[in-house]
Amino acid sequence: MSVNASRVPSLRKAASSNRNFIMTVLAGVFMILLARFVLDGTIAGMFGVWGISLVGVGIGGYLLLRLWGSYN
């Protein structure tokens, strides 16, 4: 039994409709820049680590969804 490809939404369409991946990565980059140029001391380190984590989660989530979509 074949799957109708036109009924399966594309990954790009799904990612652009809710923009969660893009906003997560942008929030992470903003936190890294905030930690680098504005904040000072321990809070700068915390924001930097949180920003790097958000970028990693955004990119990792996108890649996992793409991998999952290629098998389904």
Wavefront OBJ file of the C-alpha trace (Angstrom):
o trace
v 0.000 0.000 0.000
v 1.494 3.334 -1.025
v 1.352 6.554 0.918
v -0.006 9.625 -0.774
v 2.889 12.090 -0.559
v 0.679 15.117 -1.145
v -1.174 14.516 2.100
v 1.984 14.392 4.213
v 3.033 17.928 5.209
v 6.602 18.834 4.373
v 9.069 19.508 7.153
v 9.744 23.034 5.927
v 6.034 23.814 5.961
v 5.673 22.394 9.464
v 8.708 24.293 10.765
v 7.624 27.579 9.191
v 4.065 27.339 10.460
v 4.930 27.370 14.168
v 8.545 28.612 14.008
v 9.503 26.896 17.265
v 12.915 25.835 16.024
v 13.799 29.263 14.685
v 12.639 31.066 17.817
v 14.517 28.655 20.090
v 17.784 29.188 18.234
v 17.273 32.963 18.090
v 16.555 33.080 21.826
v 19.748 31.132 22.452
v 21.809 33.456 20.264
v 20.267 36.472 21.997
v 21.152 35.045 25.413
v 24.735 34.373 24.289
v 25.092 37.929 22.972
v 23.522 39.334 26.129
v 25.961 37.362 28.264
v 28.922 38.409 26.141
v 28.312 42.141 25.850
v 25.879 43.251 28.581
v 25.957 41.022 31.646
v 28.800 40.582 34.090
v 29.976 37.905 36.498
v 28.158 34.714 37.340
v 24.910 35.693 35.638
v 26.805 36.151 32.360
v 28.090 32.588 32.610
v 24.609 31.290 33.380
v 23.084 33.098 30.404
v 25.894 31.864 28.164
v 25.354 28.247 29.169
v 21.580 28.578 28.807
v 22.022 30.172 25.379
v 24.347 27.425 24.176
v 21.865 24.855 25.482
v 18.980 26.502 23.628
v 20.936 26.572 20.379
v 21.832 22.898 20.838
v 18.239 21.931 21.612
v 16.910 23.896 18.639
v 19.332 22.382 16.146
v 19.104 18.898 17.686
v 15.315 18.989 17.701
v 15.236 20.078 14.069
v 17.595 17.278 13.047
v 15.641 14.669 15.020
v 12.358 15.791 13.469
v 13.921 15.670 10.013
v 15.274 12.181 10.677
v 11.917 11.024 12.051
v 10.104 12.541 9.058
v 12.316 10.717 6.596
v 11.287 7.354 8.056
v 7.567 8.107 8.225
l 1 2 3 4 5 6 7 8 9 10 11 12 13 14 15 16 17 18 19 20 21 22 23 24 25 26 27 28 29 30 31 32 33 34 35 36 37 38 39 40 41 42 43 44 45 46 47 48 49 50 51 52 53 54 55 56 57 58 59 60 61 62 63 64 65 66 67 68 69 70 71 72
